[in-house]
Amino acid sequence: MSIIKTMASKSARILREEGVTGFVRKGKNYIYHQYYIRKHPQPRADQVFKDVLFINGCDESVPHPARYRVTHQREQLAANHVSSGEVYYANLTLDQVRFYRTFIFFRCPYTDMIGEFIKLAKKLNKHVLFDIDDLVVDTRYTDTIKYLDSMTKEERDLYDDGVRRMGKTLKLCDAAITTTERLAEELGHYVPEVFINRNTASEEMWGLSNEALKNKKEDPEHVRIGYFSGSLTHNDDFLMILPALIRVMEQYPQVQLHVVGELDLPEELKQFADRIVSHPFMDWRRLPELIAGVDINLAPLEQSIFNEAKSENKWVEAALVETPTAASNVGAFARMIEHGETGMLCSTREDWEKALSALVADRDLRVRLAKNARRYCTRHCVTVYTGRPLTQFLQKYTTPNIAFVLPSMNISGGIMVAIRHARFLQQEGWDVMLMNVDASVEWYMEGDCQMPVLSQELQFLGGRIDRAVATMWTTVTFLEQYHNIEKRYYLVQNFETDFYEPGIALRVFANMNYLPHVPVQFLTISRWCQQWLLEDYGQEARYAPNGMERGRFAPHRRTFDGRVRILIEGDCAVEYKNVDESFRIVEKLDPERFEVWYMSYNAQPKSWYRVDKFLHQVPYEKVHEVYQQCDILLKTSYLESFSYPPLEMMATGGYAVVVPNGGNREYLEDGKNCLLYPLGQIDQAVAAIERLCGDSALRERLYAGGQETAESRDWETVRRQIVALYE
């Protein structure tokens, strides 16, 4: 009630400005956040549910590959409404599998953690992909890199070990993403499917390139040729074009050579020392300015399977600042550059000499090639325009997910049913998660079943939920507030309005959830719920019968020799459980003939109850043992969603004397599998118990009927109907 009093301070303004409907909805949201959310431990800031996690295997000392394959691809996805996160592979933890739907390992060498992570992800029906931009997954490719021959044995052994471990991770993945056709062809030997997502320029890179282009100036005295080498592995590529470059520099004294990055300058070029400008390896943000500062961009590659797999980055980066490129007619360059239109392609020394000579001599040619290349690249080679194919590919490798939004992780009958539905869907291949108000609970585990538990707090959610299922009125607010849900469901197991006595404001908030303000498909496990939802609220609910773990509740015959043991079950603090009536009934029974056990999870027995044995907070996995030790269940509730105790008692071969209600009428038949008596008719209940004790033929009939009913309600029998609710 203190919650309602707090709300009252603002009620006049809300009623005046937004009317009764606005007041009621804001009141419900207030309760949801202040009572059900804020009073529980909250997750850390990094524990946010998103769609895709990139696991980056590149150290910060090698930023270039991760920038293109992690940062830029994340930007592509963001532009297509796909959320993502990133973690360095050495910092990966198993807990992170809870927060994402799909995982992309970029250049990650195998570790024990990665192996365990992939195993758990697949157990949870999540997909794992591998991304790579070089053929560093098998030493049969890297052995063709000449530079590696200059390493010491120890250096080479370490390098080769990393390559082999990279390949091991690749083979554990469901598919791969890569940059070029040749890479895709080779990766196809290791995984079933490979998707080509070419390297693209980011928004930041494009913006920096535009600034560099605005400030681009010609040098009237020089034609500047630039070689942006990157790493020492490109030494041999540069040596390949060295004769042509020397010839052009001899022929055209106005030519300057600008070299950026790690390159061993050949002895043959020292004669042109006064025409060579060297720049150190630098932050990529300065590259657009440097590339804009040259007139011709060089992109040589030796012919090899390794180089055929390389991307066209150098051409794209130069195109964005309107610098024309002369490139080897190899791999991605050959595919992306249109010779004579968006660049120059060279296969031989003569081609290189001819292309460079033409570009040096003809300014108009340089301008035409550069503008054509920029026109193409700004539409087809930047992140914001190119992410849709990647998004569609990831959708193929993103398992449909479903979230069951629970009011608590304390197992009750209703929560047990919701979790059973969740388990069936996980077994059917769904990516299933439970959503709870208590962030201290991270996993639900039972037997071989494992399901992640996430917070309902909106600030910790950013990923897509294909199906979200409210399981109590307090959780419907989540369906209304979280926008990134495709389909919404409300699993109704009881008339929750009547959980509260008249005069308690929570009745209003519970009741309004049967008329949510977003489209919701109602589901139920009781025919009576299906009926009142339609008649009173106009909601057409899908129905599937409830079930039980038949194998756990093994039957055995009761002899009724000696003292008869009666079990009373229910929370005596809850009015509709009507436990007091059960104890008024046993008051009329001879204590010498009848022993009374009382089982309640929450409440303690009242002082006037006659209890021979009190069973408190019995774990669900032990409940069947209680039923098996008792002869008769006395169940007097008048409001139940689906009443499990009579079904479970008869499954063990015991007998049930029951008040009929909406939650048990669909499976209980008086005189066939139980004995029913009218609510409040205590003498009739006493007579039913006495009749059971004295009529062996009746007990035989009820035993047979009870076993038949239990068989029909086995979870495996109703599994298909339950799964169909969510399809």
QUIQUIGI-V353452 format. One record per residue. N is the residue number from 0. SS is DSSP state (2 for helix, 1 for strand, 0 for the rest). PSI is psi in degrees with one decimal (none if undefined). NEAR is the number of other ideal C-beta (glycine too) atoms within 10 Angstrom. Layout:
n & ss & psi & near
N & SS & PSI & NEAR
N & SS & PSI & NEAR
This chain:
n & ss & psi & near
0 & 0 & -25.4 & 8
1 & 2 & -30.5 & 7
2 & 2 & -45.5 & 14
3 & 2 & -38.6 & 15
4 & 2 & -39.8 & 8
5 & 2 & -41.8 & 12
6 & 2 & -31.9 & 17
7 & 2 & -28.8 & 10
8 & 2 & -24.8 & 8
9 & 2 & 0.0 & 13
10 & 2 & -39.7 & 13
11 & 2 & -46.7 & 10
12 & 2 & -44.6 & 10
13 & 2 & -42.4 & 17
14 & 2 & -39.1 & 13
15 & 2 & -41.7 & 10
16 & 2 & -33.2 & 9
17 & 2 & -2.7 & 13
18 & 2 & -178.1 & 10
19 & 2 & -42.7 & 9
20 & 2 & -45.3 & 10
21 & 2 & -39.4 & 13
22 & 2 & -45.5 & 19
23 & 2 & -42.4 & 18
24 & 2 & -40.9 & 17
25 & 2 & -34.8 & 15
26 & 2 & -42.6 & 22
27 & 2 & -42.6 & 21
28 & 2 & -37.6 & 14
29 & 2 & -46.6 & 17
30 & 2 & -44.1 & 20
31 & 2 & -46.4 & 22
32 & 2 & -38.5 & 17
33 & 2 & -35.5 & 13
34 & 2 & -47.5 & 15
35 & 2 & -22.6 & 20
36 & 2 & -57.0 & 20
37 & 0 & -23.4 & 11
38 & 0 & 3.7 & 10
39 & 0 & 155.7 & 17
40 & 0 & 141.1 & 10
41 & 0 & 152.4 & 16
42 & 0 & 167.4 & 18
43 & 0 & 164.6 & 8
44 & 0 & -27.4 & 8
45 & 0 & -1.0 & 10
46 & 0 & 70.6 & 17
47 & 0 & 130.5 & 19
48 & 1 & 123.2 & 25
49 & 0 & 177.2 & 18
50 & 0 & -45.9 & 22
51 & 1 & 136.5 & 24
52 & 1 & 123.9 & 22
53 & 1 & 124.8 & 23
54 & 1 & 110.1 & 27
55 & 1 & 120.5 & 24
56 & 0 & 2.0 & 29
57 & 0 & 131.4 & 19
58 & 0 & 156.4 & 12
59 & 0 & -21.5 & 8
60 & 0 & -13.0 & 5
61 & 0 & 73.6 & 12
62 & 2 & -23.6 & 13
63 & 2 & -50.0 & 13
64 & 2 & -42.9 & 20
65 & 2 & -32.0 & 21
66 & 2 & -47.0 & 16
67 & 2 & -40.9 & 23
68 & 2 & -13.9 & 26
69 & 2 & -63.3 & 21
70 & 2 & -47.7 & 17
71 & 2 & -38.3 & 23
72 & 2 & -33.8 & 26
73 & 2 & -37.7 & 21
74 & 2 & -39.3 & 21
75 & 2 & -44.7 & 23
76 & 2 & -40.9 & 22
77 & 2 & -38.2 & 15
78 & 0 & -13.6 & 17
79 & 0 & 25.4 & 16
80 & 0 & 37.7 & 11
81 & 0 & 120.1 & 23
82 & 0 & 152.7 & 19
83 & 1 & 163.6 & 22
84 & 1 & 174.8 & 19
85 & 1 & 142.4 & 15
86 & 1 & 142.6 & 16
87 & 1 & 137.9 & 14
88 & 2 & -31.3 & 21
89 & 2 & -17.4 & 12
90 & 2 & 5.8 & 10
91 & 0 & 137.7 & 22
92 & 0 & 155.7 & 9
93 & 2 & -30.7 & 12
94 & 2 & -27.6 & 13
95 & 2 & -15.0 & 18
96 & 2 & -21.0 & 22
97 & 2 & -29.4 & 18
98 & 2 & 0.4 & 21
99 & 0 & 159.3 & 23
100 & 0 & -36.8 & 28
101 & 1 & 147.9 & 23
102 & 1 & 134.8 & 25
103 & 1 & 113.8 & 28
104 & 1 & 113.8 & 28
105 & 1 & 117.0 & 23
106 & 0 & 42.5 & 26
107 & 0 & 116.3 & 26
108 & 0 & 148.4 & 18
109 & 0 & 137.1 & 21
110 & 0 & 165.4 & 16
111 & 2 & -38.2 & 7
112 & 2 & -43.8 & 14
113 & 2 & -39.9 & 22
114 & 2 & -45.1 & 13
115 & 2 & -38.7 & 13
116 & 2 & -47.5 & 25
117 & 2 & -40.0 & 20
118 & 2 & -44.8 & 14
119 & 2 & -41.7 & 16
120 & 2 & -43.1 & 23
121 & 2 & -34.0 & 14
122 & 2 & -33.6 & 13
123 & 0 & 10.4 & 20
124 & 0 & 24.9 & 18
125 & 0 & 154.0 & 22
126 & 1 & 150.0 & 19
127 & 1 & 126.4 & 22
128 & 1 & 159.5 & 24
129 & 1 & 135.9 & 29
130 & 1 & 136.7 & 25
131 & 1 & 144.7 & 27
132 & 0 & 10.3 & 23
133 & 0 & 158.1 & 22
134 & 0 & 61.9 & 25
135 & 0 & 44.7 & 20
136 & 0 & -2.5 & 26
137 & 0 & 134.9 & 17
138 & 2 & -15.7 & 16
139 & 2 & -20.4 & 12
140 & 2 & -48.1 & 19
141 & 2 & -20.6 & 20
142 & 0 & -16.3 & 13
143 & 0 & -4.6 & 14
144 & 0 & 111.7 & 18
145 & 2 & -36.1 & 14
146 & 2 & -32.1 & 12
147 & 2 & -23.2 & 15
148 & 2 & -15.8 & 8
149 & 2 & -5.3 & 10
150 & 0 & 156.1 & 13
151 & 0 & 166.0 & 8
152 & 2 & -41.8 & 7
153 & 2 & -42.0 & 8
154 & 2 & -42.1 & 11
155 & 2 & -39.8 & 15
156 & 2 & -41.1 & 11
157 & 2 & -42.6 & 11
158 & 2 & -47.5 & 16
159 & 2 & -35.9 & 15
160 & 2 & -41.1 & 12
161 & 2 & -39.8 & 16
162 & 2 & -45.6 & 20
163 & 2 & -40.4 & 15
164 & 2 & -30.5 & 17
165 & 2 & -44.4 & 22
166 & 2 & -33.3 & 20
167 & 2 & -42.5 & 17
168 & 2 & -44.0 & 24
169 & 2 & -45.8 & 22
170 & 2 & -20.8 & 11
171 & 2 & -10.6 & 19
172 & 0 & 159.8 & 22
173 & 0 & -28.7 & 19
174 & 1 & 177.1 & 18
175 & 1 & 156.1 & 24
176 & 1 & 136.6 & 26
177 & 1 & -174.0 & 26
178 & 0 & -26.3 & 26
179 & 0 & 164.8 & 24
180 & 2 & -41.6 & 17
181 & 2 & -38.8 & 20
182 & 2 & -43.3 & 28
183 & 2 & -40.3 & 17
184 & 2 & -43.8 & 14
185 & 2 & -38.9 & 22
186 & 2 & -24.3 & 24
187 & 0 & -14.1 & 13
188 & 0 & -11.5 & 9
189 & 0 & -26.6 & 17
190 & 0 & 158.3 & 16
191 & 0 & -30.7 & 9
192 & 0 & 142.8 & 15
193 & 1 & 131.6 & 21
194 & 1 & 135.4 & 19
195 & 1 & 116.0 & 17
196 & 0 & 100.3 & 19
197 & 0 & 153.3 & 21
198 & 0 & 140.4 & 22
199 & 0 & 161.3 & 26
200 & 1 & 141.1 & 26
201 & 0 & 169.5 & 20
202 & 2 & -39.9 & 14
203 & 2 & -42.5 & 15
204 & 2 & -41.3 & 23
205 & 2 & -42.8 & 19
206 & 2 & -43.6 & 13
207 & 2 & -36.2 & 21
208 & 2 & -39.4 & 27
209 & 2 & -41.1 & 14
210 & 2 & -43.2 & 14
211 & 2 & -37.1 & 21
212 & 2 & -39.2 & 17
213 & 2 & -34.2 & 9
214 & 0 & 7.0 & 12
215 & 0 & 130.9 & 16
216 & 0 & 142.5 & 7
217 & 0 & 150.2 & 10
218 & 0 & 109.3 & 12
219 & 0 & -17.7 & 6
220 & 0 & -16.2 & 7
221 & 0 & 153.3 & 17
222 & 1 & 116.4 & 20
223 & 1 & 122.9 & 20
224 & 1 & 128.6 & 24
225 & 1 & 138.6 & 24
226 & 1 & 113.0 & 23
227 & 1 & 92.4 & 23
228 & 1 & -36.2 & 20
229 & 1 & -95.8 & 16
230 & 0 & 169.5 & 13
231 & 2 & -16.7 & 13
232 & 2 & -12.0 & 16
233 & 2 & 4.8 & 22
234 & 2 & -45.8 & 18
235 & 2 & -31.8 & 16
236 & 2 & -42.1 & 23
237 & 2 & -40.6 & 20
238 & 2 & -29.4 & 15
239 & 2 & -37.2 & 18
240 & 2 & 2.0 & 24
241 & 2 & -47.6 & 15
242 & 2 & -43.3 & 13
243 & 2 & -39.0 & 22
244 & 2 & -42.3 & 24
245 & 2 & -43.8 & 16
246 & 2 & -42.2 & 15
247 & 2 & -39.9 & 24
248 & 2 & -31.2 & 21
249 & 2 & -39.6 & 11
250 & 2 & -32.7 & 13
251 & 0 & 96.6 & 15
252 & 0 & -15.0 & 9
253 & 0 & -5.6 & 13
254 & 1 & 129.9 & 21
255 & 1 & 144.7 & 19
256 & 1 & 121.8 & 20
257 & 1 & 124.7 & 23
258 & 1 & 126.8 & 19
259 & 1 & 130.0 & 21
260 & 1 & -163.0 & 17
261 & 0 & 110.8 & 14
262 & 0 & 129.9 & 19
263 & 0 & 107.6 & 10
264 & 0 & 121.6 & 14
265 & 0 & 151.6 & 13
266 & 2 & -34.2 & 7
267 & 2 & -21.4 & 12
268 & 2 & -6.9 & 17
269 & 2 & -19.4 & 9
270 & 2 & -19.6 & 12
271 & 2 & 26.8 & 16
272 & 2 & -35.7 & 8
273 & 2 & -7.3 & 7
274 & 2 & 14.3 & 17
275 & 1 & 128.1 & 15
276 & 1 & 121.2 & 15
277 & 1 & 137.5 & 11
278 & 1 & 140.2 & 15
279 & 0 & 165.1 & 7
280 & 0 & 133.4 & 12
281 & 0 & 171.7 & 11
282 & 0 & 140.2 & 7
283 & 2 & -24.4 & 15
284 & 2 & -18.2 & 10
285 & 2 & -12.5 & 13
286 & 2 & -43.2 & 21
287 & 2 & -41.5 & 26
288 & 2 & -40.7 & 16
289 & 2 & -41.9 & 17
290 & 2 & -37.1 & 25
291 & 2 & -21.0 & 23
292 & 0 & 3.7 & 19
293 & 0 & 163.5 & 25
294 & 0 & -21.3 & 23
295 & 1 & 134.2 & 25
296 & 1 & 130.3 & 27
297 & 1 & 135.0 & 26
298 & 1 & 69.8 & 27
299 & 0 & 144.2 & 25
300 & 0 & 131.0 & 23
301 & 0 & 150.3 & 18
302 & 0 & 113.8 & 12
303 & 0 & 159.2 & 18
304 & 2 & -34.3 & 15
305 & 2 & -44.2 & 21
306 & 2 & -29.1 & 24
307 & 2 & -23.8 & 21
308 & 0 & -9.2 & 26
309 & 0 & 157.0 & 26
310 & 0 & 177.4 & 22
311 & 0 & 27.1 & 25
312 & 2 & -46.7 & 21
313 & 2 & -37.0 & 24
314 & 2 & -44.3 & 26
315 & 2 & -47.3 & 25
316 & 2 & -39.8 & 24
317 & 2 & -38.2 & 31
318 & 2 & -37.2 & 31
319 & 0 & -22.6 & 26
320 & 0 & 17.9 & 26
321 & 0 & 49.2 & 21
322 & 0 & 122.6 & 28
323 & 1 & 151.8 & 26
324 & 1 & 136.9 & 27
325 & 1 & 120.5 & 28
326 & 1 & 158.6 & 27
327 & 1 & 142.8 & 24
328 & 0 & 63.3 & 16
329 & 0 & 138.6 & 23
330 & 2 & -126.8 & 25
331 & 2 & -33.3 & 26
332 & 2 & -45.9 & 26
333 & 2 & -34.0 & 17
334 & 2 & -38.5 & 12
335 & 2 & -30.7 & 22
336 & 0 & 130.1 & 24
337 & 0 & 111.8 & 12
338 & 1 & 129.3 & 15
339 & 0 & -4.0 & 14
340 & 0 & -48.2 & 12
341 & 0 & 8.9 & 23
342 & 1 & -177.7 & 28
343 & 1 & 130.4 & 24
344 & 1 & 136.4 & 20
345 & 1 & 133.6 & 26
346 & 0 & -30.2 & 12
347 & 0 & 172.5 & 10
348 & 2 & -40.2 & 14
349 & 2 & -39.7 & 10
350 & 2 & -43.7 & 18
351 & 2 & -44.4 & 25
352 & 2 & -40.7 & 19
353 & 2 & -45.0 & 16
354 & 2 & -45.2 & 23
355 & 2 & -38.9 & 26
356 & 2 & -43.9 & 16
357 & 2 & -42.9 & 14
358 & 2 & -37.3 & 23
359 & 2 & -42.1 & 21
360 & 2 & -25.5 & 13
361 & 0 & 97.9 & 12
362 & 2 & -39.4 & 12
363 & 2 & -37.5 & 7
364 & 2 & -44.1 & 16
365 & 2 & -44.8 & 19
366 & 2 & -44.4 & 13
367 & 2 & -47.5 & 15
368 & 2 & -42.2 & 27
369 & 2 & -44.1 & 24
370 & 2 & -39.2 & 14
371 & 2 & -43.9 & 18
372 & 2 & -41.5 & 27
373 & 2 & -41.7 & 22
374 & 2 & -41.4 & 13
375 & 2 & -47.4 & 19
376 & 2 & -33.2 & 23
377 & 2 & -11.1 & 17
378 & 2 & -32.5 & 10
379 & 2 & -4.2 & 13
380 & 0 & 28.7 & 24
381 & 1 & 154.1 & 23
382 & 2 & -47.3 & 25
383 & 2 & -23.8 & 15
384 & 2 & -6.2 & 13
385 & 2 & 8.4 & 21
386 & 0 & -13.8 & 24
387 & 2 & -46.6 & 11
388 & 2 & -39.2 & 14
389 & 2 & -43.3 & 22
390 & 2 & -44.0 & 17
391 & 2 & -38.1 & 11
392 & 2 & -43.7 & 17
393 & 2 & -32.9 & 26
394 & 2 & -37.2 & 12
395 & 2 & -32.5 & 11
396 & 0 & 29.4 & 21
397 & 0 & 110.8 & 20
398 & 0 & 136.0 & 16
399 & 0 & 131.9 & 17
400 & 1 & 159.5 & 23
401 & 1 & 135.5 & 21
402 & 1 & 125.5 & 27
403 & 1 & 114.5 & 26
404 & 1 & 111.9 & 29
405 & 0 & 147.3 & 28
406 & 0 & -16.7 & 19
407 & 0 & 162.4 & 17
408 & 0 & 4.3 & 15
409 & 0 & 117.0 & 12
410 & 0 & 118.4 & 15
411 & 0 & 178.4 & 16
412 & 2 & -46.5 & 18
413 & 2 & -41.9 & 21
414 & 2 & -37.2 & 20
415 & 2 & -41.1 & 13
416 & 2 & -46.2 & 20
417 & 2 & -41.3 & 23
418 & 2 & -35.6 & 21
419 & 2 & -43.6 & 19
420 & 2 & -44.1 & 25
421 & 2 & -41.4 & 24
422 & 2 & -42.0 & 19
423 & 2 & -43.2 & 21
424 & 2 & -37.4 & 25
425 & 2 & -41.4 & 19
426 & 2 & -25.5 & 13
427 & 0 & -0.4 & 16
428 & 0 & 5.9 & 10
429 & 0 & 153.7 & 20
430 & 1 & 105.3 & 22
431 & 1 & 136.1 & 28
432 & 1 & 151.7 & 26
433 & 1 & 140.4 & 22
434 & 1 & 130.4 & 24
435 & 1 & 157.9 & 25
436 & 0 & -18.5 & 26
437 & 0 & 106.9 & 19
438 & 0 & -8.6 & 19
439 & 0 & -16.9 & 12
440 & 0 & 119.7 & 18
441 & 0 & -27.0 & 16
442 & 1 & 144.9 & 11
443 & 1 & 126.4 & 21
444 & 1 & 131.3 & 10
445 & 1 & 117.2 & 12
446 & 0 & -128.7 & 7
447 & 0 & 4.4 & 6
448 & 1 & 134.5 & 14
449 & 1 & 124.3 & 14
450 & 1 & 134.5 & 20
451 & 1 & 146.6 & 21
452 & 1 & 125.5 & 20
453 & 1 & 161.6 & 23
454 & 1 & 148.1 & 24
455 & 0 & -6.4 & 26
456 & 0 & 124.9 & 19
457 & 2 & -33.1 & 13
458 & 2 & -13.7 & 10
459 & 2 & 20.8 & 18
460 & 1 & 130.2 & 23
461 & 0 & -9.7 & 16
462 & 0 & 165.9 & 23
463 & 0 & 135.6 & 17
464 & 1 & 116.9 & 23
465 & 1 & -42.1 & 17
466 & 1 & 132.1 & 20
467 & 1 & 132.9 & 24
468 & 1 & 112.9 & 28
469 & 1 & 141.5 & 29
470 & 0 & -0.6 & 27
471 & 0 & 161.9 & 24
472 & 2 & -32.5 & 24
473 & 2 & -17.9 & 25
474 & 2 & -8.0 & 25
475 & 2 & -31.7 & 25
476 & 2 & -37.2 & 24
477 & 2 & -42.6 & 24
478 & 2 & -35.5 & 24
479 & 2 & -31.0 & 19
480 & 2 & -31.6 & 15
481 & 0 & 118.7 & 18
482 & 0 & -26.1 & 8
483 & 0 & 55.8 & 14
484 & 1 & 133.5 & 19
485 & 1 & -50.7 & 11
486 & 1 & 139.2 & 15
487 & 1 & 140.1 & 21
488 & 1 & 152.4 & 23
489 & 1 & 109.6 & 25
490 & 1 & 102.4 & 26
491 & 1 & 120.4 & 27
492 & 0 & -0.1 & 22
493 & 0 & 166.2 & 23
494 & 0 & 90.9 & 22
495 & 2 & -18.3 & 21
496 & 2 & -41.1 & 17
497 & 2 & 7.0 & 15
498 & 2 & -21.2 & 17
499 & 0 & 146.6 & 16
500 & 0 & 153.0 & 10
501 & 0 & 140.4 & 6
502 & 0 & -16.6 & 6
503 & 0 & 124.3 & 13
504 & 0 & -22.8 & 15
505 & 2 & -22.3 & 21
506 & 2 & -40.6 & 16
507 & 2 & -46.0 & 13
508 & 2 & -37.0 & 25
509 & 2 & -43.8 & 21
510 & 2 & -37.4 & 18
511 & 2 & -17.6 & 18
512 & 2 & -10.0 & 23
513 & 2 & -2.3 & 21
514 & 2 & 62.3 & 10
515 & 0 & 156.2 & 18
516 & 0 & 12.3 & 11
517 & 0 & 155.2 & 12
518 & 0 & 125.2 & 8
519 & 0 & 132.3 & 21
520 & 1 & 119.7 & 17
521 & 1 & 141.2 & 21
522 & 1 & 153.1 & 24
523 & 1 & 161.8 & 25
524 & 0 & 11.4 & 29
525 & 0 & 134.3 & 26
526 & 2 & -36.2 & 16
527 & 2 & -35.3 & 19
528 & 2 & -41.7 & 23
529 & 2 & -37.7 & 20
530 & 2 & -50.3 & 14
531 & 2 & -27.4 & 17
532 & 2 & -39.1 & 22
533 & 2 & -47.4 & 13
534 & 2 & -40.8 & 9
535 & 2 & -24.3 & 12
536 & 2 & -3.0 & 15
537 & 0 & 21.6 & 9
538 & 0 & 120.3 & 19
539 & 0 & 112.8 & 10
540 & 1 & 137.9 & 23
541 & 1 & 143.5 & 16
542 & 1 & 138.6 & 17
543 & 0 & 138.7 & 18
544 & 0 & 151.8 & 16
545 & 0 & 159.4 & 23
546 & 0 & -177.0 & 24
547 & 1 & 162.9 & 21
548 & 0 & 87.3 & 16
549 & 0 & -40.0 & 20
550 & 0 & -28.6 & 11
551 & 0 & -34.7 & 15
552 & 0 & 68.4 & 22
553 & 0 & 138.2 & 11
554 & 0 & 151.4 & 16
555 & 0 & 152.0 & 9
556 & 0 & 136.7 & 10
557 & 0 & 138.6 & 19
558 & 0 & -23.4 & 9
559 & 0 & 23.0 & 16
560 & 0 & 135.6 & 6
561 & 0 & -150.9 & 8
562 & 0 & 129.3 & 14
563 & 1 & 131.7 & 19
564 & 1 & 121.9 & 18
565 & 1 & 132.2 & 23
566 & 1 & 127.2 & 25
567 & 1 & 132.0 & 26
568 & 1 & 137.8 & 28
569 & 0 & 161.1 & 23
570 & 0 & 109.6 & 15
571 & 0 & -11.1 & 20
572 & 0 & -11.0 & 12
573 & 0 & 121.3 & 15
574 & 2 & -47.1 & 15
575 & 2 & -11.6 & 16
576 & 2 & -23.4 & 21
577 & 0 & 37.9 & 19
578 & 2 & -32.0 & 25
579 & 2 & -39.2 & 14
580 & 2 & -37.9 & 19
581 & 2 & -42.4 & 28
582 & 2 & -25.3 & 20
583 & 2 & -30.7 & 16
584 & 2 & -48.7 & 24
585 & 2 & -18.7 & 22
586 & 2 & -28.5 & 14
587 & 0 & -0.5 & 14
588 & 0 & 149.6 & 20
589 & 0 & 115.1 & 9
590 & 0 & -18.3 & 12
591 & 0 & -28.1 & 7
592 & 0 & -24.3 & 11
593 & 1 & 128.2 & 20
594 & 1 & 140.0 & 19
595 & 1 & 122.1 & 24
596 & 1 & 140.5 & 18
597 & 1 & 125.6 & 26
598 & 1 & 121.5 & 20
599 & 1 & 135.8 & 21
600 & 0 & -41.1 & 18
601 & 0 & -48.6 & 13
602 & 0 & 156.9 & 15
603 & 0 & 151.0 & 12
604 & 0 & 145.8 & 17
605 & 0 & 159.1 & 13
606 & 0 & -29.1 & 5
607 & 0 & -5.1 & 9
608 & 0 & 139.1 & 19
609 & 0 & 105.3 & 13
610 & 0 & 122.0 & 15
611 & 0 & -31.3 & 14
612 & 1 & 126.7 & 14
613 & 1 & 128.8 & 13
614 & 1 & 113.1 & 18
615 & 1 & 130.8 & 12
616 & 0 & 49.1 & 8
617 & 0 & 124.0 & 15
618 & 0 & 146.6 & 8
619 & 2 & -38.2 & 14
620 & 2 & -7.9 & 12
621 & 2 & -7.0 & 9
622 & 2 & -38.4 & 19
623 & 2 & -30.5 & 20
624 & 2 & -33.5 & 13
625 & 2 & -48.4 & 19
626 & 2 & -42.2 & 21
627 & 2 & -21.8 & 18
628 & 0 & -4.1 & 14
629 & 0 & 158.9 & 24
630 & 0 & -43.1 & 22
631 & 1 & 134.6 & 22
632 & 1 & 129.6 & 27
633 & 1 & 110.6 & 29
634 & 1 & 115.5 & 26
635 & 0 & 15.4 & 25
636 & 0 & 146.5 & 24
637 & 0 & -2.6 & 17
638 & 0 & 117.8 & 18
639 & 0 & 146.2 & 25
640 & 0 & -65.7 & 23
641 & 0 & 121.5 & 26
642 & 0 & 104.9 & 26
643 & 2 & -41.0 & 21
644 & 2 & -45.9 & 23
645 & 2 & -39.5 & 27
646 & 2 & -43.7 & 25
647 & 2 & -36.8 & 25
648 & 2 & -46.8 & 30
649 & 2 & -27.9 & 28
650 & 2 & -34.1 & 27
651 & 0 & -0.9 & 23
652 & 0 & 4.2 & 21
653 & 0 & -172.5 & 26
654 & 1 & 152.8 & 29
655 & 1 & 130.1 & 26
656 & 1 & 118.8 & 26
657 & 1 & 144.4 & 25
658 & 1 & 124.9 & 22
659 & 0 & 139.9 & 16
660 & 0 & 176.3 & 20
661 & 0 & -29.0 & 20
662 & 0 & -4.6 & 27
663 & 0 & -10.7 & 24
664 & 0 & -30.3 & 16
665 & 0 & -11.8 & 16
666 & 0 & -11.3 & 20
667 & 0 & 134.4 & 24
668 & 0 & 118.5 & 12
669 & 1 & 127.8 & 12
670 & 0 & -8.7 & 11
671 & 0 & -47.7 & 14
672 & 0 & -0.1 & 23
673 & 1 & 179.8 & 27
674 & 1 & 125.8 & 22
675 & 1 & 149.4 & 19
676 & 1 & 152.2 & 22
677 & 0 & 143.2 & 9
678 & 0 & 129.3 & 13
679 & 0 & -11.9 & 13
680 & 0 & 78.2 & 14
681 & 2 & -40.9 & 15
682 & 2 & -35.6 & 10
683 & 2 & -34.3 & 14
684 & 2 & -42.4 & 27
685 & 2 & -43.5 & 18
686 & 2 & -38.0 & 15
687 & 2 & -40.3 & 23
688 & 2 & -44.1 & 23
689 & 2 & -39.1 & 15
690 & 2 & -42.8 & 13
691 & 2 & -42.5 & 22
692 & 2 & -31.0 & 18
693 & 2 & -6.2 & 10
694 & 0 & 96.1 & 12
695 & 2 & -32.9 & 11
696 & 2 & -40.7 & 7
697 & 2 & -44.2 & 15
698 & 2 & -38.7 & 20
699 & 2 & -42.2 & 11
700 & 2 & -43.6 & 14
701 & 2 & -35.2 & 23
702 & 2 & -49.3 & 18
703 & 2 & -43.5 & 12
704 & 2 & -37.6 & 17
705 & 2 & -40.5 & 25
706 & 2 & -39.7 & 17
707 & 2 & -43.2 & 13
708 & 2 & -43.9 & 20
709 & 2 & -40.6 & 23
710 & 2 & -40.8 & 11
711 & 2 & -18.0 & 13
712 & 0 & 11.6 & 21
713 & 1 & 139.1 & 16
714 & 2 & -40.6 & 16
715 & 2 & -27.7 & 11
716 & 2 & -35.8 & 14
717 & 2 & 1.8 & 19
718 & 2 & -50.0 & 18
719 & 2 & -38.4 & 11
720 & 2 & -36.7 & 14
721 & 2 & -46.4 & 22
722 & 2 & -37.5 & 16
723 & 2 & -22.2 & 10
724 & 2 & -33.1 & 20
725 & 0 & 3.8 & 23
726 & 0 & none & 9
